[in-house]
Amino acid sequence: MGDSEAFRRTEPFGRATTSSVLAKPRFELRIGSNIFRNTNGVVTIHGKEQLVIEPRPDLGLFLATLDLYNERGSRIAHLRRNVFTVNESGRFAIDVLRGQDFPAVQVTDLHVRQIAIEIRLASDGRVDLASGTLYSHKGILVEITPHYCRIGSHTTLFGEILDMRGGPAILG
């Protein structure tokens, strides 16, 4: 029996073509020394969406949505598109650097006087999570340095290069 034209596809079933109007932009996300290629801008930690990055190079900035938790896993702050909608006791401050040369968002924990997360738009196709110290929804410490990303005491990502195929960057 001969193959019919209907079964001679070169694209996988269920995938939209990249030229589709509905296709979302994909970009590279660097978390410490780790490279997550073709992400949709979402970072999940322990299976829960914790950070969403929306690059807006046309405006010289990007928008960040972020949930911040304490060591018990209780949500203590929510950043929605660079504006705090929840900020327990005014604990966190945000600094948004706009401009054509490397716009950035930095969230600082004022109680411990350290950076909770620093995000930089390195180019049209790349966003860097340069540094940070925050907790997951399970109350597990996540540390990001230029050299590694450590989740708790058991998992350290160092120099990983992963293709996320349009999905989220997955930590933990």
Long-range contacts (C-beta under 8 A, 24 or more apart in sequence): 24-166, 25-55, 26-166, 27-55, 27-124, 27-125, 27-126, 27-127, 28-125, 28-126, 28-127, 29-53, 29-126, 29-127, 29-128, 29-129, 29-169, 30-122, 30-126, 30-127, 30-128, 30-129, 31-129, 31-144, 31-149, 31-157, 31-169, 31-171, 32-129, 32-144, 32-145, 32-146, 32-147, 32-148, 32-149, 32-157, 32-158, 33-146, 33-147, 33-148, 33-149, 33-157, 33-158, 33-159, 34-148, 34-149, 34-157, 34-158, 34-159, 34-160, 34-161, 34-162, 35-160, 35-161, 35-162, 36-162, 36-164, 36-169, 37-161, 37-162, 37-163, 37-164, 38-163, 38-164, 38-165, 38-166, 39-164, 39-166, 39-167, 39-168, 39-169, 40-164, 40-166, 40-167, 40-168, 41-127, 42-167, 42-168, 42-169, 43-129, 43-168, 43-169, 43-171, 44-168, 44-169, 44-170, 44-171, 45-136, 45-137, 45-142, 45-151, 45-171, 45-172, 46-136, 46-137, 46-138, 46-140, 46-151, 46-171, 46-172, 47-172, 48-136, 48-137, 49-168, 50-136, 50-137, 51-117, 51-129, 53-119, 53-127, 54-81, 55-121, 55-124, 55-127, 57-121, 57-124, 59-98, 60-98, 60-99, 60-100, 60-103, 61-96, 61-98, 61-103, 61-121, 62-103, 62-105, 62-119, 62-121, 62-127, 64-105, 64-119, 66-107, 66-117, 67-137, 68-92, 68-107, 68-116, 68-134, 68-135, 69-134, 69-135, 69-136, 69-137, 69-139, 70-135, 70-139, 71-135, 71-139, 71-141, 72-139, 73-135, 73-136, 73-137, 73-138, 73-139, 75-137, 79-107, 92-116, 109-133, 117-144, 136-172, 140-172, 142-171, 142-172
